[in-house]
Each structure stands twice: as C-alpha cells, then as structure tokens.
C-alpha cells in the first residue's frame, strides 16, 4: 500500500484493495498541497478528474483558506465565479447565491452528504470547499438550479501530525486551535484526527461580541484490506449578539456601519451536533459499496428586536417589535445514503455505474415558549436603547416533519480514451407535514411531491490538456402551496444547458474553466390575481451567463486563484407584468476576483511570502418586491508571511482601502467589515 502523507502534503486516506495492488478510492480525499486540485467526488459521487466532468466545478483548497486567513468559511467562495455569499438569519447559517439562485437552509453538502442548515462553518476542520455549478438534483435531490457547496472535512492521517495555531486581530478577535492526527495502534489500522478551536471576538457592529467553541474528532478503522469504517463527530457552541442588519431602504446607507437597530441584550445561541458513520467495502476491484449514516441536531435560542416596517414619514423613525424564544427551535436530521459502484466493460466501452438510495427525515420544532410583543420605535440617527417590550403574547409555533426518498442511477461511459459520456437520473419522493400558527391558532398542512431529475453530458478531449464539454441537467424544489381549488402546486423545475472548455496549462500546474450556461426555472408560485390568498404556478425566471475560473501555480512559488463572470438573472414570466424583466435578488450582472501569492524559493529570504487580492462584485438588487440597488464594490486584501522549518507567521490585511460595502439575504442588507488586520502564528510537527 502507498504510504499516507503528513498534514498538508498530497492525498489523504487510502487503503489497499482486496487484491492488494490498487488503493481503494475513498470519497473523502485527504489534504491537498497547492492551489490546484485535480479531482473531486462532488459532481459524480465517484473520484473523477475534474477534466472528465461535463459541468463546471471549482475547488477552494486548504492552502487558499490559510493564505487568505479565512475565519468564516463562507468567504472562501468569493474566489469562485458566479457565487455570492448570503448573510443569513443573524449570520448563523452559510447560504449562497449561485448563478442567480439563492438556496436557503438546504443548499450545502458535507463530505458529499446533503446537510440542512449548515451551522457556523468557522473553517478549522474544513479541508476544502467544492462548488458544483448548475443543477445537482440528480445526485442530491431538492436543490435550487444554480448549484451547491460541498464542505470536505479533514480526515485522519497514518503518520503522526500535530499542529497548533493562534490568530488575533482587529476588534479583539482571537482564536487558538489545534489539529492533531496519527495512528492509534502499531499496524496503523486505527487512525484518528482531532480539531479543536475556541474563538472570542468583538465586532465592528454594535452589540455583536460573542464566543464560539468547536470540537471535531474523527476515527478511521481499517477492518481489512477491503473494508473501512469512518466515524466523525462535530460539536459547535456559539453565543453571539443578534444582527438583523438594515432594511432595504436608501436611508440606511447614511448610517454608520456600526449602527445596530436592535438592543444590547439581543442574542443568538446555538448548540449543534453532527455525527456520520461511513462504511466503505470493496467486494472486488470492480465492485464497491459505500454507505453513510448521519444524524444532526441543532438547538437555536434567540431574542431579537425586529423592524416591522420601513422608515416613518419623518424620515428617521422605524417601528420595532419583540421576539424571544428562550427554549429554542430544535431541528433534527437523520439520513442514510448508500451507493453501489461497479466497473465493467461492454466490448471496448468502459462503464462506471453508480446505483444509489437516499433516505432522510427532517424535523423542526419551535418551542411553545416563543414570545412576541410590541417594542418602542427607534430614531435611527439618534438611537436610545434599553427600553422594554409591552403587550407580550405567545408567539409562533411550528412542527414540521419531512420524509424524503431518492433513488438514482448514473453511468460514466468511456467510449474512447478521449471521449466520455455521463448519463444519470433520479426519482425523489417528498412527504411534508406541518402544524403551524400564532397564539395557539394552528393549521395543519400536508404535501406530497415526486419528481424525476435527469442529467446528460459529454466530454471530448482533443489533447492531453484540453477538454470540451456540453451538458444538460435538471433540478426540482417542492412547492408547499395550493390553488384556490385546493390542488397542490407542481414542484418548481430547473433546467440548464451548459457548454465549456477546461484547460491544463504550464505542465498541468494551472487549470482553467470557461463555461457558458442557460438556466430556466418554471412552476414558480405567484399570487393568484383572482384570489390573492392563494397561488398559481405560472412564474418563470431565467439565468444566463459566462464564467471563467483559473487556479494553480504559474511558476515555482507563484500561485494564483482568479475568476470573472457575467450573469443575467431575471423574471421572465409573472402574472404581474410589472415584475417581468426584474433582476433576481443578490444576483450581480458581473464580478471578478484575483488572489495571488509568491514565496521566495531560495537564498537568505527563503520562506518569505507576499499575497495580494481584489474582489469585485457588481451592483445587486437587495429586495425583489421593492428593489433597492446595492452599489458595486472592489475590496482589496494583502498578506505577508514567513515560513521556516515547522513554523509559520503571517499578517493579513483585509479591505485595505476601508471600502463601505454590503451583502444581502434578499430581505435585509448587512454592512461588511472595514479595514481589518489578522495576525497568525502556527507550528506543526
């Protein structure tokens, strides 16, 4: 068997096959050294070279995360074309707009397994971030057609590895962390990895200080040459102030970005647990079984002051209301994902067949302790805090259960060494039951959906360093609405046509992808013009664009990750003609990024490195129904570092020119951080 590397060098977990002459290909690969990642499992659920995938998929590896000193892992996607982070409910979840479509709560994967409401990805146990562009329902079920994000976590190594890091910076930020790994027995059949981090910080936003603790142990047990068990657990506790941002009105651009329109005692606390057990067994060199059992629990407790309307006619006063849930919202998710992967030939044609089954259950339980009430209005230019709520009543209750079953089949066909075909299809069954309402006035609603999602793609490689591809893929999202006659609306469907070229340059040290796509999403619920209490599924939106992504090493020590895109995402059909042609929220027309580093390779200054980057995002619509244009911005970052033997020190400067810019979630706008400095000291052995 091939030896496993130490942390940060090459591939990770591999085990020999039953025949002993070929390593088992695990879905979760190990640490990658460099900016270029040659293969991935996100797009196919099999380890496939990126150049063989007829779809755009981009990877932000560990070295980029370290070089940019990313403390919120969602910031990693700023390096990827067509992707814009979404500041979610108090910034507590990682959400994204991809190719014009925003996914809420269920848009992410963790090691290839769908994860609802991905919590506080602070990045200490994340090995890399993979972005799959376009519909992914053929493998992952109900998803928006823009794409999905896969977080690949750090896995055990079979050589001892110990790392410690301390990060400190602006606004009283500090985060110590450790990352240790190695074998637990002499024959290296039992491996472990442990990531632990604690974070404490203030903020440029008033009242948003807080702390976070995370621990992520992983055990890998090689039962035999052909069978591996992997057990992962992750716990995160977060206690922070509550940040609701600003409402989408031009007047809020006049406020200092520190201004918080809530109260000093607002809070958002989360206790998050996730466990995953993976069995990987190879019956033979050509037949393999992989099954993943996951369980996830999240308890969210909060108290916040919400704005119930826009600015009053006086131009400075906003109405507010009170919301508190001390017992919290409990979300639980359980899933089983089983794949059978077979390799065989029909004549000279090679096949890699994937047959899979997904079963999942998700529940949400809002505690009956939620309270709502009135709260004194606030002068946004001269706020007076510390007032108390009145007219407190029992608030919102919701009990939701969602059962999902998915069956899928995929065939990766090698017609010729330079001609590859990908065919796949999936059938999903979704059963949703909800009991919800205010002040004990609860209403029950039951919905059942089924949908088929196909995909087809072809790759032609005229040379060893060029791949031409074309693909068709589809997606679906259930519509939990009914018509005036009581009929359930059909699911919203997305279809995408994509063509592109992938190149490997400079002796395959640099990878580039140029893609063009056309997405149409149909069956979108719109208000019934004859009865505004009900919906009709006649809405349609389109997204068309071109994207370029480049990553890798141009010369020894000189690395780059860059992107650029054009995107036109708009409403193409609605029963309100005034909305047709309107831009989709948080979908800029264009954007670009460039991050590059250089490390001196020899001489007295060997190990000294420099980095610089710019991130451009065009103007965006913040609110679909009452459009507010968020101005475009260019953020400039820089870094300086020094590595010697087993230690590293770095300074990262973010938003050097102190640009005042905003992100949005489609409902509110959120000021982003001014000029910030982070210092890092780390050691590994």
N, C-alpha and C positions, 0 to 999 in steps of 0.2 A: 504493500500500500504506500501511497505517496505521503510524505510527512506533512503535517499541518504547520503553517507559519506562525510566527509570533504576531501579536496585535499590530494591525496596520500594514501588513505585508502580504499581498496576494490573496488567494482564495481561502475560504474558511472550511467548515465541516465537510469532510468527505470520508466515506467508508468503502472498503473494497467490496466488489461484487461477490456473488456466490462462487463464481469461477476463479476469483482472486486476481483477475487480470484487467479489470476495469473498475474505476471508482463509481460508487452509487452517486447519482446526481440528485442532491437534495434541493428542494425548492428554495430554501433559505441559504444563500451562499454567505461566505464569511467576509472579513474585512477586505477592502479594496484599496490598493495604494495608487494614488493618482487621480486625475480628473476624469479619465475615460473609463467607462465600464462597458465591456464588450458584449455581455449577455444579461438576460433578465428572465424572470418567470411570470411577471405580472400579466403580459399580454396573452399568454398561451397556457399558463399553469404547468408548463414544462420549461426546463432550462434551454433557452433558444437564443442564438446570437441575434443581436439587435438588427443586423443587416438582413436577416431572413424573415423579419416580421413585417407584413404588409400594412403597417399602421405606424404613426408617429408615437414614439415613446422616449421620454427623456429621463435621465438619471442625475440626481444631485448627490454625489458620493460624500463619504465621511471627510475627505480632505478639504473639500469646499466648505463644508459645515465648520470645520476647525479654522480654516484660513479666514473666513468671514466672521468668526466667533458668533455664530447664530445661537441665541439663547431662547428664541421661540421658533420651533422647527417649521412653523408655517412660513417664516420668512425665507426658507430655502427655495420656495417656488418662484420667488422674484427673479431667479436666474433662468426661468423657463418661459418660452414664448407662449402667449395666449392665456396665461394663468394669472389671476389677480386674487390675492388673499381677501377674505371676508372677515371683518371684525364682528364676531357673533355676539350672542347674549352675554353681556358683561365681559367679552373677550374670553369666554370659558371653553369654547369649542373651536376646533380647527375646521374652517369651511372655506370654499374656494369658488370663484367663477372661472370656468374653463370654456374657452371658445364661446363666450357669451352666456353660458347657462350656469346658474348658481344652484348648488346642491346643499340642502340643509339636513343636518343630523346623520344622514346615512350615506355620505359620499366617500368614505375612506375605507381602506383596507389595511390590515396589519398582517404582515407576512402572507399576503395573498388571501386572507380571510376577511370577509366584509365585517366592518365594525361600526355600529351605530353610535353617534355622539362621541367621537374620539376626543378624549379628555386631555387637555393640558399637555400637549406634546412638547415638553421642555428640552428634549433632544439628547439627554445624557445616555440613553440606551438605544438611540436610533443610529443604525449603521449607514443607511442611505435612504433617500426619498425618490421613488419612481413615479413618474407622471404618465399615465396612459391617456392619450388624446382620443376623443371620439367615443361613440357608444361602447359600453362594456357589458351590456346585459346578457350577452351570450354566455358569459362565464360567471357573472356576479349578480344577476337578477335585476331588480328595480333600481335604476340609476338614471340620472339626467344624461342627455346625449353628448354633453361637452367632454366628459372624461371622468377619470377617477384618480385618486392618490393612493399609493401603496407605501406604508412605512415598513421598512425592513429593519428588524432589530438585531442587536449584536448577539452572536452565538458563541458557545464555548470553543476554546482552542485546546489542542492537545500538548502544547508546550506552556510552561508557567509564564504568566504575563501579569504584571502589576503596574497600575497607572494611577496617579493622583493629580488633581488639578484644582487650582484656586483662581476664580475670576472675580474681579472687583472693578467697580466703575461708578459712573455718574448716578446721582440720585440714590446714594447709599446702597447700591447694588453689590451683593457679594454672594458667591456660590462655590462652596467646596464640594468636590465629588471624587469618588474612587471608581475604578474599573479594574477588576481582577478576574483572572481566568486560569485554567490549567487542568491537569488530570487529578483525580482523587484516588487512583489506585495505580499499581506498578505497570499493569499491562495496558493502561490508558483506554479502558473500555467505559470508564465513568468519568465524564468531564463536567466542569461547572463554569459558570460565569456570573458575576455579581456586579451590578451597577447601583451605586447609592449616591444621592445628591440632596443637599439642603440649600434652599435659596431664601434670601431675605432682601427686601428692597422697598424703597420709597418709589415715587413716580413724579414725572413732570405734571401729572394730573392731580388736582387736589383730592385728598381723602383716599388715594388708591395704594397705600402701602399694604404690604402683606408678606406671607411666607408660604413656601412650598417644600414638602418633603416627598421624595420618591425612592423606591427600592425595587429592583428588578432582578431577581435570581433566575437562573436557567440551569437545568440539568440535562445532560445527554447521556444515555446509556446504550452502548452497543451490545445488544443481546447476542448477536452473532455477526458473522461477516455479511449477512444479508438483511439483518433486522436492526433498526434503531428506534429507540423511544426518546422523545424530547419533551420535557416539561418546563413550561415558562409561567412565571407569576409576575404580576406588576401591581404595585400599590402606589397611589398618589393621594396626598392630602394637600389641599390648597385652601387658604383662608385669606381673602383679599377684599378690599373695598369694591363697591359696585359702581361700574362705569357705564352709564346709559348713553354717553355721547351727547350730540346735539340733534335736534330735529332738522329736516331738510328745508332750511329757510336761509336766504342770503344774509339775514341779520346776524346769524351766528358766526359768520366769517369775521365779524367785527370784534368778537370776544377774544380774550387771551386764551391760548390753547390749554392753559392750566385750569380754566374755569370748569367746575363741576356743578351741575344744576340739581344734584341730589343732596344728601345730607352726610355729615361726617361719620355717623354710625351705620350707614348702609354697608351691607356685607354680602359676600357670596362664598359659601364654603362647600367643598366637595370632598367626599370620601369615595375613591374609585378603586375597584379591584378588577383584575382580569387574569384569568388562567387559561392556558392552552396546552393540551396533550396531543402530541403528534406521533403516530405510528407510521414508520416507513419500512416496507418489506419488499424485497426483490425475490420473486419466485424463480426467476431465471434472468439471463442477460437481456431478454426481450419482454419481460412481463413484470410489472411493478405495481404495488398497492400503496397508496398514501391516504391516511385518514386523520382528520384533525377535529378534536372535540374542544370547544371553547365555552367559557362561562364568564360573564361580565356583569358587574353590579356598580351602580353609581347613585349615590345619595347626595342631592343638591339642596342646600338650605340657604335661604336668602331673605334679605329685607332691603327694599329699594323704594325710592320716590320716583314715580313715573310722571312724564308730561302728558296730560290728557288732551292737549290741543296746541295749536300754533300760537304765535305771539298775539296778545290782545291788541285792539286798535291803538292803544297808547304807544305801541312800538317797542315796549321794553318789559312787559309783564307776561309771564307764562303760567297757566294753570297747572296744578300738580295733584296727584293722588298717591295714596299709600298702599304698599303691597308688602306682606310679610308671610313667610312660611317657615317657622322655626323647626318643624318636624321634617319638612322637606319633600322633594319629589324623588321617589325611588324608581329607577329604571333598571331592568334586568334583561339580559340577553343570553340565550343558550343556542348553540348551533353545532351541527355535525356536518362536516364536508368530507366526502370520500371520493377519491379518484382512482381509477384503474387505467394504467398506461401500458399500452402494448406496442411493440415494434415488429413489423413483418414486411415482407415483400410480395408483390404480385408481379411476377416476371422481373423486369428490370426496375420497376417503380417501387420506391421505398415509402412506407407509411409509419407514422407515429400517431396511434389512435388514443384518444382520451375519452373515457366514459365516466361521468360523474353524477353524484347525487348530493344535493344540499337540503338540509332540514334545519329550520330555525324557529325559535319562539322569542318574541319580544314583548315585554310588559312595561307599562308606565302607570304609576300610582301616585297621584297628587294627594298629599295628606289632607285630611279634613280640617287641619289646623290653619290652613291659609286664611289670612285676613286681608280685607281691603277697606279703605276709607278715604275720606277727604283730607287734603293737606293744604296749608296756606300757599297762595301763589307766591312767585318769586320775581323780584326785579333782577333781570339777568345782568344789568350793568352795575348794580349796587346790591348784591345779594345779602340777605340777612338769614343766617342759618340758626338751627337749634329749636325750631318751632315743633309743635306736636300734632299728631293726627286727630281727627274728630270723626264721629259717625262711623265707627269701625263696625263692620259686619263680616259674617262668614263669607269667604271668597270662593274661588273657583275650585271645582273638583273634577278630576278626570281619571277614569280607569280604562286602560286600553290594553288589548291583547292582540298580537299579530302573529299568525302562524303562516310560514312560508315553506313551500316545497319546490325545488328546482331540479330538473333532470336535463342533462346536457351531453352532447356528443360532438367531438371535434376530430378532424383528421388533418395532420400536417403531411403533405404529399410531396415527395421529391421526384418530379417527373424526369429531370435531368440534373446533373450536378449544379447547373446554373439556372434552373427553372423550378420554382417551388410554388405549391398551391396550398391554401388554407381554407378549409370548409368547416362550418360549425353551426349548431342550432341548439336552442334551449327552450324548454317549456316550463313556465312558472305558474304556480297556484298560490294565491294570496287570500287569506281569510282574516278580516279585521273586525273586531268587536269593541265598541266604545260606549261608555256611560259617562256623560259629562254635563256640566251646567254650573250655575251660580246659585248660592243661597239654598242649597238642597233641592233646587228645581232641576232634576237630572233627566236627560233624554238619552235613550238607547239608540244606537245606530249600528247596523251590521252590513258589511260589504264583502263581496267575494269577487275576485278577479282571476282571470287566467290569460296568459299571453305567450306567444311564440316569438322568439328573437333569433333571426338568422345572421350569419356573417360569411363573407367570402372574400378572398384576397389572392393576389398572385404577385410573385416576385421574380424578376428576370435580372440576372447578373452578367452583363456583357464582359466584365473583367473582375479581377480579384478585389478591386477597390471601389466598384460602383454597383449599386442595387437600384433598380427601377421597380416601383410597385404601384398597384391600384387595388382598392378595396371597397366593399360595400358592407355596412354594419348597421345594426338597429338597436333600439332601446325602448323601454317602457317604464311608466310610472303610474300606479293606480290613481284613479280619481275618486275620492271619497265624497261625492256629491250626487244628488238625484235631480231629475227633471220634475216639472210641476205635476206630471202624471205618476211620479213615484219610481220611474225607471232609473237604474243605476247608470251613470255615465261610463262609457268605454274608457279604458286606460289611455293616457296621453302616449303617443308613439313618436319616436325619433328615428330618422333615417339619415345616414351620412354616406356620401361618396367622397373618396379621398384618393389623390394621386400624389406621388412624391419620388424623390431621389435621395438615396443615402450614399455618402462617400466616406472613404477612409483614406486619409492623406498622410504625408510625411512618414512613410513606412508604417502606416496604421497607428501612429501615435495620436492622430487627430481625427475626430468623427464629426460629420456634418449631416444634417437632415433638412431638406427643403420640402415642404408639404403644402398642398392646396386642398381645400375641403369645401363641401356644401352640405349643410345640415338643415333639415326641415323637421319641426316638431308640430304635430297635429293633435286634434281632440283636446285642446286646452279649454277648461271651463271658462265661460264668460257669463255675465249676468243675462238672464232671460229678459228681453225687452218687454215681454207681455206680463211678466210677474217677477219683480226684482228680488223676491225671496228665494228664487230658485235659479238653476244654471242650465245652460246648454253648451255642448262641447263642439263649438264651431271655431274656436280660436286657433290661430296658427302663427308660428314665429319661424324666422329663418336666420341662419348664421353662415356667412361665407367669409373665407379668409385665406391668407398665405402666411406661412411661418418658416422661420429659419433658426436652427439651433446648431451651435458649434461648441465642441468641448474636447480638451485633450492637452497635449504637450507639443508646442511648436519646435522648441529646441531644448536641450537638456537644462532643466531648471526653470524654463519659461512655460507657464501653464495658463490656460485660458478657458473660460466658460462664457458664452455670449449668446444672445438671442435677439430676434426682431420679429414683429408681426403686424399685419393689417387685418382688421376684423370688422365686418358689418353685420351686426346682430339687431334685428328689428321685428316689430309686429307686422306680419304680412296679411292677417285677416282677423277681423273682430266685428261683432255686431254694432259696435260704436265706431263709425267711420273716422271720427276724430283721432282715434288711437292708432289707426293703421299708419305704418311708417315710423312710429315712435321707437326710439332706441331702447334696448333692454338695459335694465339697471346694472351698474357696475361692469359694463362691457365697453372699454375704451376702443376707439377706432384703431389706435396704433400704440405701440410700446416697444421698448428695446432695453437691453441690459448688456453690460460688459464688465467682467471681473477678470483681472489678470494678475499673476504673481511672478516674481523672479527671485530665485535663490542662488547666491554666488556659490559656484561649484568647487572652487579650489583657491588656494592661497591663504593669506592671513585672515581674510574676511569670509572664509568658507562658512556657510551656515547662516549668513546674514541674508534676510529676505525682505522684499518690499511687495506690497499689493495695493491696487487701486481699482475702483469700480464706479460705474454710473448706472443708475436705474431710472429709466424714463417711462412714465405712464401718461397717456393722453387723457383729455378730459372725459368725464363719465357722467351718466345720469344717476342721481342718488335715489330717486323715488319714481317708480313707474307711473303712478296715478297723478302726481303733482310734480313734474320734473324740475329738479334743481341740478344745474351743471356744476360738478366738482372740477375745479381748474386742474389742468395738467401740471406735472411737476418733474423735475430732474433732481434726484438725490445723489450726492457724491460721497463715497466712502474711501478710506485708505487704511493701510496696515503696515506695520514694521515688526519683524520678528527675528529671533536668533535661536538657532539650534546648535547644540554641542553635546556630543555623546548621547546621553539618555535624558537630557532635559531641554526644555523649550520655554522661551519668554516672548511675549507679544504684546503690542499695543494696537488696538483697533479704534479708528475714528469714524463715526457714523454721522451722516448728514453734516458734513464739514461746513457747508455754507448756511446751515441753520434754516433750511427751506421750510416754510409752513405748509404742510400738505395733509391730506385727509384720505381715509379709507371709508368704506360704507358697507352696510349689510343689506342695502335695498330699502331700508326703513329709516335709519339714522346715519349720521356722519360722525366720524371719530377722528379727532386730531391725532397726528402721529408725532413721534419723539423728535425734539430739537437736537442740536449738536450733542453727541454722546461719546464718551470715552470708556473703553473697557480694557483693563489690563489682565493678562493671563500668565500664570506660571504653572508649568506642568513637568512631571517627571515620570518616566516609565522604565521598567527593567524586567 
